[in-house]
Amino acid sequence: MSSYVLMKILESSPERYDRGIRMLNGGKVDAVYEAIADIAARPGGRVLDIGCGTGNVSIACAQRGAEVTGVDIDAGMLEVARSKPPPPIGSVEFVQAAAAELEDHFAPESFDSVVSCLALSEMSPDERSYALRAAHRLLRPDGRLVIADEVLPAGRFRRLAHRLARFPSVTITWLLTQTTTRAVPDPVELVMAAGYQHVEMAERFGRTLMMVSARRPPGPGGSNA
Amino acid sequence: MRDLLLRLFPHRHPTGLVEIGAPGRESPVIVTGNYTLTVRRMKRALRGRDVHLLVADSGGINVWCAAGGGHFTHHDVVSVIRTSGISDLVDHRRVMLPQLGATGIERRYVADKTGWDPHWGPAHLEDLPHVLDRAGRVPVADRKVRFGLRDRAEMITVWALPMALIGGGIGLAFGGPAQAAAVALTMVAITCAVFALVGRVPLSGPGRFVTLGVVASVAVGGAWVAMEAVTTTFSSRDAVLLGVAATATAGLLAVDLPGTTPWYPSAMAKDAFTVELLSESCTGAADCVTVCPRGVLRMNGVIRKVEIVDPDSCIQCGACIVQCPENALRFRRADGRVVEPETIRTTRLNLLGSRTIEVSH
């Protein structure tokens, strides 16, 4: 088997992901996981975590008593997620699937909440809108969507300044953990375009992380097609 | 040049539909991974043709390594077929998958989930024009991996260039310009010789140490003679320097030389597997024959079953086992234990070439 040694060493590594994300966000990211779970999870509620990665948001939701399904395309990430101790209450299950395969696994309107943290930014623009529309169909009427992702400041100059200011920490983090993040151009616009209502920026964490919450319109037939 | 420098690094091309030429509703649809170099070569190979190219997420890694390492799977292919909107752009449902992705992409899964009719393309993308001219049918010769002059030259460059730079620097520090040149040239000569010899002398297993030892000794001897001829200051310290440089070069190459060629199982893999065919289960679907990059298997038209014709060429990639609809192929370990097809489908190679990474379905 052709193993390009360097390439294998330098490829993103699930084991180093959690550490890399913490380094990039100065520990803020734990607050994000908790904030998402505070809005999205309640005892007995069914939660879908799209792009669950190493399972932090899924576990935070389960700790609030929810029945959580975490979905990710990366087998290595899921391996790390499954290795974490299960929470005392609630339940977590992890499934390997692409965001575009959600509807192969779950029935329409089968979730009370859909969450996604630092995952939409890993997808192509096509996949992002596909995933949000699929999530819309999987949510029960009036169900809630909560996403959190990295954003870039508005304006070309401020964006450049932002990139320059972050350059040292991004470089060091990548060298040490081969983990990096990308940004979603405009999460609010993205969620609105997928047919959600009550779209609002729920909270900002520093300059780079934004949490957006929205609802599927109440009543059946809330189609977004 | 940029391609060469980036050769060993993952490098992501944006995923999604890339139109080559002016594709229409009957134009072919081809899937590839998102290693930037692959996409660029694809465009070059298909210049002058009209093709819908679907770039799937392989983590910025080449198709073969990504599929073997679990980064390029049927999930990625299903995702790009569904999210790119390609179904609305063409009237047919034929999609060509990269043959070297067969260790990770289950063809039948893609067919089930998308309703498309996936078939395997050639092993080398340079053969795509040739295959497209034959209406997508891949000639037997195009299924085999080659390690041609160009590939060898590339591997020599990515190995020898950094080594020569570091070695030259050390030579300069311990001697002078003459020593630096001698060390760098010795390292380059060893690398060139080794890659020229791939496929001609034993380079996998313990045999590689003998080969590398001989090559390194010849190179040191040659450099010694050359230095004696051109410089009057050649000392025993220089000889030690050359010896150390040659040993370091041979040592580095010995770590996983077989793994950087498409011809051998990785030298770092601990388990040796032999592929085994359960003839009574074989229904002659011949999926395995179309994905084997080494020509190990052949369809016997008389008995309508597959046969193993060249077991020694097997590189244990597992593609045939992953694709077999009847589970008629499997691995057997050196200690006699059987590795079931399902295990092969749900594990991928880790850095050391062992099947430890688990994937679920």
Interface residues (C-beta under 8 A of the other chain):
Chain A: M1 S2 S3 Y4 V5 L6 M7 K8 I9 L10 E11 S12 I73 D74 A75 G76 L78 E79 V95 Q96 A97 A98 A99 A100 E101 D104 S124 P125 D126 E127 Y130
Chain B: L8 F9 P10 P14 T15 G16 L17 D57 G59 I61 N62 W64 C65 G68 G69 G70 H71 T73 H75 D76 V78 S79 R82 T83 S84 G85 K113 V255 D256 G259 T260 T261 P262 P265 S266 M268 A269 I315 Q316 C317 R348 L349 L351 G353 I357 E358 V359 S360 H361
